Amino acid sequence: MIKTIEKTIKFKLIPLTKNDRSQLLSLLNDYTAMIRGALEIIVRNDARSRKKAHELCYRVLRERYPHLYNKFVQEAYKRA
């Protein structure tokens, strides 16, 4: 069974330029990949608590996605 995860991000972009659109899509793709990576790590190691998920995922995701804010990394393993 595949569960869909939804996350809402609100901000104003008037007008939405090609560069803004590109950056937004890049962020969405990176965030989706982070959640998938975290979920894979969590399932493989049978992590059943947020603390254990943090211990397993934080450093790995931080190294893979150094260009993203810390909050995105934390949200990714929490959602996974």
NORJORA-V222850 format. One record per backbone hydrogen bond with DSSP energy under -1.0 kcal/mol. NH is the residue of the N-H (numbers start at 1). CO is the residue of the C=O. E is the energy in kcal/mol with one decimal. If there is no record, write none. Layout:
NH&CO&E, NH&CO&E
This chain:
21&17&-2.5, 22&18&-2.4, 23&19&-2.5, 24&20&-2.5, 25&21&-2.5, 26&22&-2.1, 27&23&-2.3, 28&24&-2.3, 29&25&-2.4, 30&26&-2.6, 31&27&-2.7, 32&28&-2.3, 33&29&-2.3, 34&30&-2.4, 35&31&-2.2, 36&32&-2.2, 37&33&-2.6, 38&34&-2.8, 39&35&-2.6, 40&36&-2.2, 41&37&-2.2, 42&38&-2.8, 43&39&-2.6, 44&40&-2.4, 45&41&-1.8, 47&42&-2.1, 53&49&-2.2, 54&50&-2.5, 55&51&-2.4, 56&52&-2.1, 57&53&-2.8, 58&54&-2.1, 61&57&-2.9, 62&58&-2.7, 63&59&-2.2, 64&60&-2.0, 65&61&-2.3, 68&65&-1.3, 72&69&-1.0, 73&69&-1.1, 74&70&-2.3, 75&71&-2.5, 76&72&-2.0, 77&73&-1.8, 78&74&-1.7, 79&75&-2.5, 80&76&-1.9
